[in-house]
Amino acid sequence: MSARTPEEARAQISFALTAKRESLRAAASAAEAAPADPAARRMMDRLRDDIERLEIQLRGIDP
């Protein structure tokens, strides 16, 4: 298995970020529809953490 090039890594992380952001929008809608649902809030928190980690990874890739 070969190592990813910076371009491949950037593309994969960008794709993952897009998917996580779309999921966060869906989770926000679910949380708005059911504000008393703690699972929706936990999902939003988890997705925000995931997005933050991916953004950090993206910044760490050599230009």
Beta strands, then each sheet from edge to edge (+ up, - down):
end
